[in-house]
Amino acid sequence: MSQHNLTQIIAETLELPPEAVTADSSSDTVEAWDSLKHLDVILAVEQTYKVKFKMAEIAHLVSVAQLEEALRQHNAL
Amino acid sequence: MHNPLRPLRVAILCSFNLDLMTRPLEGLLKQHLFQPHLYLSAYGQWEIDPLNSDSDLYQFAPDIVLLFAEFSDLMPTANRDGMLPLAEEAQALGQDAWSRVEAVLHSLLQFLPSHTQILCHNLLAPQVSSLGLLEGNAGYSLVTSAETFNQNLRDRVREESRLFGFDYAGLVTKHGWQNWSDSRLWHLGRMRLSRTGIQLLTHQYTRYIKTLFIPRRKCLVLDLDNTLWGGVIGEERLFGIQLGHEGIGLAYREFQRAALSLSQRGIILAICSKNNPQDALAVLREHPDTLLHPDNFACMEINWEPKPQNLQRIAQTLNIGLDSLVFWDDSPLERELVSHQLPEVLVVDVPDDPSDYAAHLLDLDCFDTLTLTEADRQRGEMYQQQAHRQEYLAQPQSTSVEEFYASLDITVMIQTASQFDLPRITQLTQRTNQFNMTTRRYTETEIQTLASDRTYGLYALKLQDRFGDLGLVGAAIVRCELDGWHLENLLMSCRALGRNVEDAFFAYLVEQASYDGVKLNGYFKPSAKNALVRTFLQKYSLAPPQNWPGDVWDFVVPIACIQFPTWITFITEVNNVTA
C-alpha cells in the first residue's frame, strides 16, 4: 500500500479532509491529532495494514514518517 | 420512499473510557435512519452522574440509556491481588456489584423522563483470570460472581417495563475474548475493548436500538426442496430426500427446528414452493424425521406459479403487508426475482452450506424482539385459524350475508383495559398499520401512563368465533373531556377485520360517550397503509373528501348514527371510567 493511503487513513480517522494530512504531518502539526485520537489512528492503521504495534511503539509513532517507517519494519509496506 | 430521520438521544454510562465508540456508533445509527445525539459519561462518572438529579445526564434527557459496567470495574478485588474468593464470597461479591448497579438503575428510573428506556449490560467473568485453572476446581469462581449479578438483573428486567437486559456476556462469547480485549489500550488509555470489540459492540447496540423502535417482520416464507430437506421431492421421492439424524439430513432437520422455535417466538410460518402439492405435503405429513407438519404453517402456496405472485397471495391470505414477509429460498434465481419484483419483501441471503442454515436463521435481526406476550406465543395457531376462516369465507354462500356472519358465532368483549392488557395494546399500537386511525405509536410506558390517567379511557376489544379465540385484537384510546370524548386512536388488528367488529367497537364508544352526555370526536390521519379507515368512515359519511390535502381530519360522530351489528354477541364488563 502506498503512503497516499496511509495519510488518507489518518485524515479520515481525524475527521479531516484528505489534503489536511501530508507526508510530513505529525501530531505537532495537526491539531486534531491529540492523544486520544492518536490511539484511534494507530488502531485504524493496524487494521488496514494487518499489523500489531507494541505498546512502547505506539507512543512514538506520532508522525506520518514514523508510522511509515514502523510499517516498513513490520514488512507491511 | 421518503424516510425522515428519527431523532434519537442516547446516553452511554460506561465504567471505563469508551470515547472511541462515539464516532462509529453515530455513523452506524445514521445509516439506520436515526439522527443520533450522543452523551457519554465522563471517565469515572458512570455511577455518580445518575445519582445527582441535576447532572448533565438528566439535562441531556436521553431517549435511551446504555448502562455498561464491566466486571473488572465492578469487582476490582475479585480478579486481583492474588485474592481467591471462596464460593460464598464469590456470591457476595456478585451481590455487592448488583447493589451498586441497582442503585444506579433506581436513580435512572426515578429521574429520567418516563419514555426513556434503559439497556443494562450483564456481566462476563474475565476469561484470563488470576485463578487460572482453579476457576471451578477449588470452590473459587469468578463465574459465580457474574452469575449472581446476572440473575439479579434478569429478575429486575422482568418487573420493570422500561428496563431491558443487554446480553454482553453472550456477545463477547460469540466473538471470542481474544478478539475482544486489547491490554495495550487498557494500559495506555483505560479502554477495555479492542477495535474489533468496539465495532462489534456498536453493531449490537444498533441492533437493540432498532428493535426498540422498528416493528419486526411477522412471517417467514420458506421454500421446500433444498430448504426444509435436501434434494428434490419430485425426483427423489419420500425416502430419497435428505432429512434425518446424520450429516446433511441432520442440517436440514436442525433448520426445521430453528423455524419451529421462531414460530414459538410468534413468527408465522408459510410455504412458497414450486412442486406438486401432493408430493410436498407427503413429506410434511409422512416423513418420519420431519419436525414441521402442515399444521405449523398458516399458509401454503405449493404450485408452479411465479413466486412473487404466491408471496402476494400469502400476504393477502394472512392479511399482512408484503413488508412483513421474509423470504427464504436456496435458489439465488428465485431470490433475485423476488427482490426485484417485490422490494418490500425481505429476501434472506441464504448461506451456501445447509450446515449454516439454522444458525443463520436464528440470528436474523428482522425477527428481533425484546418482549414476548402470550399472544405472540399463540400467533401461529391464530393465523392457522385465520387460514381456516378464509377457506370458510371463500365457500360459495347460499344464505344472506347476515346469516353467514351469524354462522361465524362472533362474540365481542369490550372492557376498560386491565394491567394484563397493556403490553398487547402497546404492541398493537406499534404493529398495526391498516386499521389504525392515526398511526400514532406508543411505548409501553406511555400506555401505562395513559391507563393510570383518569382523563383517559383505554378500551380493549377481545374477539372469539367458531374457529377459535383471537384474543385482544382492538384498542381505543379516548381522552374524556367535558366538551366531548376525543378518540385519540382506534385500532384493530388485521386478523380481526372483515366481520364488522370495528363497527361494534365504534358503536360502543359512541354509546358510552352519550352516557357521559357528550359526543365522540374522531381523528383520522391518512397514511400510506390505512385506506381501510377511510372506507370505514365513508360508510358513515365521516371521511374527508378524496384528495383532501390536510394532515389530520377531525370529525364528530352524531349519536345514533351507528347500528350495532346484530350478528355479534356482545359482552361488556366495563369499570366506570371516571370512578
Interface residues (C-beta under 8 A of the other chain):
Chain A: E15 S35 L36 L39 D40 L43 A44 E46 Q47 K54 M55 I58 A59
Chain B: D19 L20 R23 R184 L185 H187 L188 G189 M191 R195
